[in-house]
């Protein structure tokens, strides 16, 4: 499972944990998030702006 980080605020989306508060259960992979996904913390960055993190 991978992790992705918002370059604006540092929010991390972890596929293993998902983001249940946003409606994405644990195990939800990045590619299955909608293209309209924005950072839930700052709402400034879009999905394509997130950077993959090293495991």
N, CA, C and O atoms as a Tripos MOL2 file, in Angstrom:
@<TRIPOS>MOLECULE
protein
  220   219    55     0     0
PROTEIN
NO_CHARGES

@<TRIPOS>ATOM
      1 N           0.8490   -1.1710    0.0000 N.3       1 UNK1
      2 CA          0.0000    0.0000    0.0000 C.3       1 UNK1
      3 C           0.8980    1.2380    0.0000 C.2       1 UNK1
      4 O           2.0020    1.2290    0.5450 O.2       1 UNK1
      5 N           0.3980    2.2910   -0.6200 N.am      2 UNK2
      6 CA          1.1880    3.5030   -0.7900 C.3       2 UNK2
      7 C           0.6050    4.6590    0.0080 C.2       2 UNK2
      8 O          -0.5190    4.6010    0.5050 O.2       2 UNK2
      9 N           1.4170    5.7230    0.1140 N.am      3 UNK3
     10 CA          0.9950    6.9580    0.7760 C.3       3 UNK3
     11 C           1.2510    8.1230   -0.1740 C.2       3 UNK3
     12 O           2.1810    8.0940   -0.9800 O.2       3 UNK3
     13 N           0.4120    9.1410   -0.0640 N.am      4 UNK4
     14 CA          0.5140   10.3300   -0.9110 C.3       4 UNK4
     15 C           0.3690   11.5550   -0.0270 C.2       4 UNK4
     16 O          -0.4260   11.5590    0.9130 O.2       4 UNK4
     17 N           1.1490   12.6120   -0.3310 N.am      5 UNK5
     18 CA          1.1720   13.7930    0.5230 C.3       5 UNK5
     19 C           0.7950   15.0560   -0.2470 C.2       5 UNK5
     20 O           1.2130   15.2650   -1.3860 O.2       5 UNK5
     21 N          -0.0020   15.8850    0.4080 N.am      6 UNK6
     22 CA         -0.3510   17.1970   -0.1440 C.3       6 UNK6
     23 C           0.8670   18.1070   -0.0060 C.2       6 UNK6
     24 O           1.3960   18.2480    1.0970 O.2       6 UNK6
     25 N           1.3240   18.7260   -1.0870 N.am      7 UNK7
     26 CA          2.5050   19.5840   -0.9980 C.3       7 UNK7
     27 C           2.2160   20.9170   -0.3030 C.2       7 UNK7
     28 O           3.1490   21.6270    0.0710 O.2       7 UNK7
     29 N           0.9600   21.2590   -0.1270 N.am      8 UNK8
     30 CA          0.5950   22.5400    0.4950 C.3       8 UNK8
     31 C           0.6230   22.4580    2.0210 C.2       8 UNK8
     32 O           1.2610   23.2800    2.6790 O.2       8 UNK8
     33 N          -0.0770   21.4540    2.5870 N.am      9 UNK9
     34 CA         -0.2370   21.4100    4.0450 C.3       9 UNK9
     35 C           0.3800   20.1800    4.7110 C.2       9 UNK9
     36 O           0.4910   20.1320    5.9360 O.2       9 UNK9
     37 N           0.7820   19.1860    3.9150 N.am     10 UNK10
     38 CA          1.4030   18.0020    4.4860 C.3      10 UNK10
     39 C           0.4390   16.8680    4.8080 C.2      10 UNK10
     40 O           0.8660   15.8280    5.3070 O.2      10 UNK10
     41 N          -0.8580   17.0440    4.5330 N.am     11 UNK11
     42 CA         -1.8170   15.9530    4.7470 C.3      11 UNK11
     43 C          -1.3370   14.7200    3.9820 C.2      11 UNK11
     44 O          -0.8890   14.8250    2.8400 O.2      11 UNK11
     45 N          -1.4330   13.5560    4.6180 N.am     12 UNK12
     46 CA         -1.0440   12.3110    3.9690 C.3      12 UNK12
     47 C          -2.2530   11.4040    3.8040 C.2      12 UNK12
     48 O          -3.0190   11.1890    4.7420 O.2      12 UNK12
     49 N          -2.4110   10.8770    2.5940 N.am     13 UNK13
     50 CA         -3.4120    9.8510    2.3510 C.3      13 UNK13
     51 C          -2.6750    8.5220    2.3320 C.2      13 UNK13
     52 O          -1.8020    8.2990    1.4920 O.2      13 UNK13
     53 N          -3.0280    7.6430    3.2570 N.am     14 UNK14
     54 CA         -2.4190    6.3220    3.3790 C.3      14 UNK14
     55 C          -3.4430    5.2980    2.9040 C.2      14 UNK14
     56 O          -4.5100    5.1590    3.5020 O.2      14 UNK14
     57 N          -3.1220    4.5830    1.8290 N.am     15 UNK15
     58 CA         -4.0680    3.6030    1.2860 C.3      15 UNK15
     59 C          -4.4600    2.5560    2.3220 C.2      15 UNK15
     60 O          -5.6100    2.1150    2.3460 O.2      15 UNK15
     61 N          -3.5350    2.1550    3.1690 N.am     16 UNK16
     62 CA         -3.8150    1.1220    4.1690 C.3      16 UNK16
     63 C          -4.8590    1.6070    5.1830 C.2      16 UNK16
     64 O          -5.7050    0.8340    5.6310 O.2      16 UNK16
     65 N          -4.7870    2.8910    5.5350 N.am     17 UNK17
     66 CA         -5.7020    3.4510    6.5320 C.3      17 UNK17
     67 C          -6.9450    4.0510    5.9040 C.2      17 UNK17
     68 O          -7.9900    4.1340    6.5490 O.2      17 UNK17
     69 N          -6.8400    4.4740    4.6340 N.am     18 UNK18
     70 CA         -7.9490    5.1720    4.0000 C.3      18 UNK18
     71 C          -8.1860    6.5030    4.6920 C.2      18 UNK18
     72 O          -7.2780    7.0490    5.3190 O.2      18 UNK18
     73 N          -9.3830    7.0200    4.5850 N.am     19 UNK19
     74 CA         -9.7880    8.2300    5.3000 C.3      19 UNK19
     75 C         -11.2840    8.0920    5.5710 C.2      19 UNK19
     76 O         -12.1100    8.6860    4.8780 O.2      19 UNK19
     77 N         -11.6220    7.2920    6.5990 N.am     20 UNK20
     78 CA        -13.0320    7.0140    6.8780 C.3      20 UNK20
     79 C         -13.8750    8.2760    7.0730 C.2      20 UNK20
     80 O         -15.0560    8.2910    6.7250 O.2      20 UNK20
     81 N         -13.2820    9.3210    7.6210 N.am     21 UNK21
     82 CA        -14.0100   10.5680    7.8350 C.3      21 UNK21
     83 C         -14.4690   11.1740    6.5020 C.2      21 UNK21
     84 O         -15.5030   11.8380    6.4360 O.2      21 UNK21
     85 N         -13.6880   10.9370    5.4480 N.am     22 UNK22
     86 CA        -14.0280   11.4380    4.1190 C.3      22 UNK22
     87 C         -14.8200   10.4110    3.2960 C.2      22 UNK22
     88 O         -15.2170   10.6890    2.1640 O.2      22 UNK22
     89 N         -15.0430    9.2250    3.8750 N.am     23 UNK23
     90 CA        -15.8280    8.2010    3.1960 C.3      23 UNK23
     91 C         -14.9950    7.1720    2.4360 C.2      23 UNK23
     92 O         -15.5290    6.4350    1.6080 O.2      23 UNK23
     93 N         -13.6860    7.1170    2.7100 N.am     24 UNK24
     94 CA        -12.8010    6.1610    2.0430 C.3      24 UNK24
     95 C         -12.2910    5.1550    3.0730 C.2      24 UNK24
     96 O         -11.3990    5.4740    3.8590 O.2      24 UNK24
     97 N         -12.8510    3.9360    3.0760 N.am     25 UNK25
     98 CA        -12.4480    2.9470    4.0810 C.3      25 UNK25
     99 C         -11.0010    2.4920    3.9020 C.2      25 UNK25
    100 O         -10.3970    2.6850    2.8480 O.2      25 UNK25
    101 N         -10.4670    1.8880    4.9520 N.am     26 UNK26
    102 CA         -9.1140    1.3310    4.8970 C.3      26 UNK26
    103 C          -8.9960    0.4120    3.6960 C.2      26 UNK26
    104 O          -9.9030   -0.3660    3.4030 O.2      26 UNK26
    105 N          -7.8710    0.5090    3.0040 N.am     27 UNK27
    106 CA         -7.6370   -0.3150    1.8300 C.3      27 UNK27
    107 C          -8.0640    0.3400    0.5200 C.2      27 UNK27
    108 O          -7.9120   -0.2580   -0.5450 O.2      27 UNK27
    109 N          -8.5970    1.5630    0.5830 N.am     28 UNK28
    110 CA         -8.9940    2.2690   -0.6410 C.3      28 UNK28
    111 C          -7.7410    2.7860   -1.3370 C.2      28 UNK28
    112 O          -7.0370    3.6490   -0.8120 O.2      28 UNK28
    113 N          -7.4720    2.2530   -2.5180 N.am     29 UNK29
    114 CA         -6.2510    2.6410   -3.2390 C.3      29 UNK29
    115 C          -6.4130    4.0040   -3.9020 C.2      29 UNK29
    116 O          -7.5200    4.4200   -4.2450 O.2      29 UNK29
    117 N          -5.3070    4.6770   -4.0710 N.am     30 UNK30
    118 CA         -5.2610    6.0220   -4.6320 C.3      30 UNK30
    119 C          -5.9760    6.1060   -5.9760 C.2      30 UNK30
    120 O          -6.7350    7.0430   -6.2230 O.2      30 UNK30
    121 N          -5.7320    5.1310   -6.8380 N.am     31 UNK31
    122 CA         -6.3130    5.1560   -8.1760 C.3      31 UNK31
    123 C          -7.8390    5.0580   -8.1680 C.2      31 UNK31
    124 O          -8.4850    5.4040   -9.1570 O.2      31 UNK31
    125 N          -8.4160    4.5930   -7.0680 N.am     32 UNK32
    126 CA         -9.8710    4.4900   -7.0180 C.3      32 UNK32
    127 C         -10.5290    5.7560   -6.4500 C.2      32 UNK32
    128 O         -11.7550    5.8690   -6.4540 O.2      32 UNK32
    129 N          -9.7210    6.7050   -5.9640 N.am     33 UNK33
    130 CA        -10.2930    7.9710   -5.5170 C.3      33 UNK33
    131 C         -10.7590    8.7480   -6.7380 C.2      33 UNK33
    132 O         -10.1490    8.6470   -7.8030 O.2      33 UNK33
    133 N         -11.8280    9.5210   -6.6020 N.am     34 UNK34
    134 CA        -12.3270   10.2680   -7.7620 C.3      34 UNK34
    135 C         -11.3180   11.3230   -8.2240 C.2      34 UNK34
    136 O         -10.5390   11.8350   -7.4210 O.2      34 UNK34
    137 N         -11.3360   11.6380   -9.5020 N.am     35 UNK35
    138 CA        -10.4390   12.6650  -10.0390 C.3      35 UNK35
    139 C         -10.7180   14.0200   -9.3920 C.2      35 UNK35
    140 O          -9.8430   14.8860   -9.3720 O.2      35 UNK35
    141 N         -11.9110   14.2080   -8.8700 N.am     36 UNK36
    142 CA        -12.2840   15.4690   -8.2300 C.3      36 UNK36
    143 C         -11.7960   15.5590   -6.7800 C.2      36 UNK36
    144 O         -12.0630   16.5500   -6.1000 O.2      36 UNK36
    145 N         -11.0810   14.5290   -6.3030 N.am     37 UNK37
    146 CA        -10.5710   14.5070   -4.9310 C.3      37 UNK37
    147 C          -9.6960   15.7290   -4.6850 C.2      37 UNK37
    148 O          -8.8020   16.0310   -5.4760 O.2      37 UNK37
    149 N          -9.9590   16.4310   -3.5830 N.am     38 UNK38
    150 CA         -9.1010   17.5310   -3.1470 C.3      38 UNK38
    151 C          -8.6330   17.2520   -1.7320 C.2      38 UNK38
    152 O          -9.2100   16.4220   -1.0290 O.2      38 UNK38
    153 N          -7.5960   17.9380   -1.3240 N.am     39 UNK39
    154 CA         -7.0670   17.7500    0.0240 C.3      39 UNK39
    155 C          -8.1510   18.0840    1.0430 C.2      39 UNK39
    156 O          -8.7060   19.1830    1.0080 O.2      39 UNK39
    157 N          -8.4660   17.1560    1.9530 N.am     40 UNK40
    158 CA         -9.5180   17.4220    2.9350 C.3      40 UNK40
    159 C          -9.0970   18.4190    4.0150 C.2      40 UNK40
    160 O          -9.9510   18.9620    4.7160 O.2      40 UNK40
    161 N          -7.7840   18.6680    4.1590 N.am     41 UNK41
    162 CA         -7.3310   19.6110    5.1840 C.3      41 UNK41
    163 C          -7.2700   21.0490    4.6750 C.2      41 UNK41
    164 O          -7.7070   21.9710    5.3640 O.2      41 UNK41
    165 N          -6.7310   21.2430    3.4720 N.am     42 UNK42
    166 CA         -6.5710   22.6180    2.9900 C.3      42 UNK42
    167 C          -7.4400   22.9360    1.7830 C.2      42 UNK42
    168 O          -7.6350   24.1070    1.4570 O.2      42 UNK42
    169 N          -7.9690   21.9090    1.1120 N.am     43 UNK43
    170 CA         -8.8370   22.0650   -0.0580 C.3      43 UNK43
    171 C          -8.2030   22.8900   -1.1750 C.2      43 UNK43
    172 O          -8.8960   23.3600   -2.0770 O.2      43 UNK43
    173 N          -6.8950   23.0610   -1.1100 N.am     44 UNK44
    174 CA         -6.1950   23.8540   -2.1070 C.3      44 UNK44
    175 C          -5.6740   22.9650   -3.2290 C.2      44 UNK44
    176 O          -5.6800   23.3580   -4.3960 O.2      44 UNK44
    177 N          -5.2290   21.7790   -2.8740 N.am     45 UNK45
    178 CA         -4.5700   20.9200   -3.8430 C.3      45 UNK45
    179 C          -5.4930   19.8410   -4.3640 C.2      45 UNK45
    180 O          -6.3410   19.3150   -3.6420 O.2      45 UNK45
    181 N          -5.3100   19.5240   -5.6320 N.am     46 UNK46
    182 CA         -6.0810   18.4760   -6.2920 C.3      46 UNK46
    183 C          -5.2940   17.1820   -6.3290 C.2      46 UNK46
    184 O          -4.0930   17.1640   -6.0590 O.2      46 UNK46
    185 N          -5.9710   16.1140   -6.6610 N.am     47 UNK47
    186 CA         -5.3740   14.7780   -6.6680 C.3      47 UNK47
    187 C          -4.0490   14.7340   -7.4300 C.2      47 UNK47
    188 O          -3.0840   14.1230   -6.9690 O.2      47 UNK47
    189 N          -4.0050   15.3830   -8.5970 N.am     48 UNK48
    190 CA         -2.7790   15.3160   -9.4100 C.3      48 UNK48
    191 C          -1.6010   16.0490   -8.7720 C.2      48 UNK48
    192 O          -0.4590   15.8430   -9.1810 O.2      48 UNK48
    193 N          -1.8610   16.9030   -7.7750 N.am     49 UNK49
    194 CA         -0.7880   17.6410   -7.1020 C.3      49 UNK49
    195 C          -0.1070   16.8240   -6.0030 C.2      49 UNK49
    196 O           1.0180   17.1330   -5.6100 O.2      49 UNK49
    197 N          -0.7770   15.7900   -5.5090 N.am     50 UNK50
    198 CA         -0.2170   14.9900   -4.4080 C.3      50 UNK50
    199 C           1.0480   14.2650   -4.8670 C.2      50 UNK50
    200 O           1.1600   13.8320   -6.0130 O.2      50 UNK50
    201 N           1.9860   14.1490   -3.9450 N.am     51 UNK51
    202 CA          3.2550   13.4870   -4.2300 C.3      51 UNK51
    203 C           3.2960   12.1140   -3.5600 C.2      51 UNK51
    204 O           2.9610   11.9980   -2.3810 O.2      51 UNK51
    205 N           3.7030   11.0690   -4.2940 N.am     52 UNK52
    206 CA          3.8580    9.7590   -3.6560 C.3      52 UNK52
    207 C           5.0240    9.8020   -2.6680 C.2      52 UNK52
    208 O           6.0320   10.4650   -2.9150 O.2      52 UNK52
    209 N           4.8820    9.1010   -1.5640 N.am     53 UNK53
    210 CA          5.9220    9.0350   -0.5410 C.3      53 UNK53
    211 C           6.6190    7.6820   -0.6110 C.2      53 UNK53
    212 O           6.0250    6.6730   -0.9900 O.2      53 UNK53
    213 N           7.8700    7.6910   -0.2420 N.am     54 UNK54
    214 CA          8.6360    6.4420   -0.1490 C.3      54 UNK54
    215 C           8.1080    5.6140    1.0150 C.2      54 UNK54
    216 O           7.7520    6.1550    2.0620 O.2      54 UNK54
    217 N           8.0610    4.3250    0.8290 N.am     55 UNK55
    218 CA          7.5690    3.4400    1.8960 C.3      55 UNK55
    219 C           8.6060    3.2390    2.9610 C.2      55 UNK55
    220 O           8.3620    2.5240    3.9330 O.2      55 UNK55
@<TRIPOS>BOND
     1     1     2 1
     2     2     3 1
     3     3     4 2
     4     3     5 am
     5     5     6 1
     6     6     7 1
     7     7     8 2
     8     7     9 am
     9     9    10 1
    10    10    11 1
    11    11    12 2
    12    11    13 am
    13    13    14 1
    14    14    15 1
    15    15    16 2
    16    15    17 am
    17    17    18 1
    18    18    19 1
    19    19    20 2
    20    19    21 am
    21    21    22 1
    22    22    23 1
    23    23    24 2
    24    23    25 am
    25    25    26 1
    26    26    27 1
    27    27    28 2
    28    27    29 am
    29    29    30 1
    30    30    31 1
    31    31    32 2
    32    31    33 am
    33    33    34 1
    34    34    35 1
    35    35    36 2
    36    35    37 am
    37    37    38 1
    38    38    39 1
    39    39    40 2
    40    39    41 am
    41    41    42 1
    42    42    43 1
    43    43    44 2
    44    43    45 am
    45    45    46 1
    46    46    47 1
    47    47    48 2
    48    47    49 am
    49    49    50 1
    50    50    51 1
    51    51    52 2
    52    51    53 am
    53    53    54 1
    54    54    55 1
    55    55    56 2
    56    55    57 am
    57    57    58 1
    58    58    59 1
    59    59    60 2
    60    59    61 am
    61    61    62 1
    62    62    63 1
    63    63    64 2
    64    63    65 am
    65    65    66 1
    66    66    67 1
    67    67    68 2
    68    67    69 am
    69    69    70 1
    70    70    71 1
    71    71    72 2
    72    71    73 am
    73    73    74 1
    74    74    75 1
    75    75    76 2
    76    75    77 am
    77    77    78 1
    78    78    79 1
    79    79    80 2
    80    79    81 am
    81    81    82 1
    82    82    83 1
    83    83    84 2
    84    83    85 am
    85    85    86 1
    86    86    87 1
    87    87    88 2
    88    87    89 am
    89    89    90 1
    90    90    91 1
    91    91    92 2
    92    91    93 am
    93    93    94 1
    94    94    95 1
    95    95    96 2
    96    95    97 am
    97    97    98 1
    98    98    99 1
    99    99   100 2
   100    99   101 am
   101   101   102 1
   102   102   103 1
   103   103   104 2
   104   103   105 am
   105   105   106 1
   106   106   107 1
   107   107   108 2
   108   107   109 am
   109   109   110 1
   110   110   111 1
   111   111   112 2
   112   111   113 am
   113   113   114 1
   114   114   115 1
   115   115   116 2
   116   115   117 am
   117   117   118 1
   118   118   119 1
   119   119   120 2
   120   119   121 am
   121   121   122 1
   122   122   123 1
   123   123   124 2
   124   123   125 am
   125   125   126 1
   126   126   127 1
   127   127   128 2
   128   127   129 am
   129   129   130 1
   130   130   131 1
   131   131   132 2
   132   131   133 am
   133   133   134 1
   134   134   135 1
   135   135   136 2
   136   135   137 am
   137   137   138 1
   138   138   139 1
   139   139   140 2
   140   139   141 am
   141   141   142 1
   142   142   143 1
   143   143   144 2
   144   143   145 am
   145   145   146 1
   146   146   147 1
   147   147   148 2
   148   147   149 am
   149   149   150 1
   150   150   151 1
   151   151   152 2
   152   151   153 am
   153   153   154 1
   154   154   155 1
   155   155   156 2
   156   155   157 am
   157   157   158 1
   158   158   159 1
   159   159   160 2
   160   159   161 am
   161   161   162 1
   162   162   163 1
   163   163   164 2
   164   163   165 am
   165   165   166 1
   166   166   167 1
   167   167   168 2
   168   167   169 am
   169   169   170 1
   170   170   171 1
   171   171   172 2
   172   171   173 am
   173   173   174 1
   174   174   175 1
   175   175   176 2
   176   175   177 am
   177   177   178 1
   178   178   179 1
   179   179   180 2
   180   179   181 am
   181   181   182 1
   182   182   183 1
   183   183   184 2
   184   183   185 am
   185   185   186 1
   186   186   187 1
   187   187   188 2
   188   187   189 am
   189   189   190 1
   190   190   191 1
   191   191   192 2
   192   191   193 am
   193   193   194 1
   194   194   195 1
   195   195   196 2
   196   195   197 am
   197   197   198 1
   198   198   199 1
   199   199   200 2
   200   199   201 am
   201   201   202 1
   202   202   203 1
   203   203   204 2
   204   203   205 am
   205   205   206 1
   206   206   207 1
   207   207   208 2
   208   207   209 am
   209   209   210 1
   210   210   211 1
   211   211   212 2
   212   211   213 am
   213   213   214 1
   214   214   215 1
   215   215   216 2
   216   215   217 am
   217   217   218 1
   218   218   219 1
   219   219   220 2
@<TRIPOS>SUBSTRUCTURE
     1 UNK1         2 RESIDUE 1 A UNK
     2 UNK2         6 RESIDUE 1 A UNK
     3 UNK3        10 RESIDUE 1 A UNK
     4 UNK4        14 RESIDUE 1 A UNK
     5 UNK5        18 RESIDUE 1 A UNK
     6 UNK6        22 RESIDUE 1 A UNK
     7 UNK7        26 RESIDUE 1 A UNK
     8 UNK8        30 RESIDUE 1 A UNK
     9 UNK9        34 RESIDUE 1 A UNK
    10 UNK10       38 RESIDUE 1 A UNK
    11 UNK11       42 RESIDUE 1 A UNK
    12 UNK12       46 RESIDUE 1 A UNK
    13 UNK13       50 RESIDUE 1 A UNK
    14 UNK14       54 RESIDUE 1 A UNK
    15 UNK15       58 RESIDUE 1 A UNK
    16 UNK16       62 RESIDUE 1 A UNK
    17 UNK17       66 RESIDUE 1 A UNK
    18 UNK18       70 RESIDUE 1 A UNK
    19 UNK19       74 RESIDUE 1 A UNK
    20 UNK20       78 RESIDUE 1 A UNK
    21 UNK21       82 RESIDUE 1 A UNK
    22 UNK22       86 RESIDUE 1 A UNK
    23 UNK23       90 RESIDUE 1 A UNK
    24 UNK24       94 RESIDUE 1 A UNK
    25 UNK25       98 RESIDUE 1 A UNK
    26 UNK26      102 RESIDUE 1 A UNK
    27 UNK27      106 RESIDUE 1 A UNK
    28 UNK28      110 RESIDUE 1 A UNK
    29 UNK29      114 RESIDUE 1 A UNK
    30 UNK30      118 RESIDUE 1 A UNK
    31 UNK31      122 RESIDUE 1 A UNK
    32 UNK32      126 RESIDUE 1 A UNK
    33 UNK33      130 RESIDUE 1 A UNK
    34 UNK34      134 RESIDUE 1 A UNK
    35 UNK35      138 RESIDUE 1 A UNK
    36 UNK36      142 RESIDUE 1 A UNK
    37 UNK37      146 RESIDUE 1 A UNK
    38 UNK38      150 RESIDUE 1 A UNK
    39 UNK39      154 RESIDUE 1 A UNK
    40 UNK40      158 RESIDUE 1 A UNK
    41 UNK41      162 RESIDUE 1 A UNK
    42 UNK42      166 RESIDUE 1 A UNK
    43 UNK43      170 RESIDUE 1 A UNK
    44 UNK44      174 RESIDUE 1 A UNK
    45 UNK45      178 RESIDUE 1 A UNK
    46 UNK46      182 RESIDUE 1 A UNK
    47 UNK47      186 RESIDUE 1 A UNK
    48 UNK48      190 RESIDUE 1 A UNK
    49 UNK49      194 RESIDUE 1 A UNK
    50 UNK50      198 RESIDUE 1 A UNK
    51 UNK51      202 RESIDUE 1 A UNK
    52 UNK52      206 RESIDUE 1 A UNK
    53 UNK53      210 RESIDUE 1 A UNK
    54 UNK54      214 RESIDUE 1 A UNK
    55 UNK55      218 RESIDUE 1 A UNK
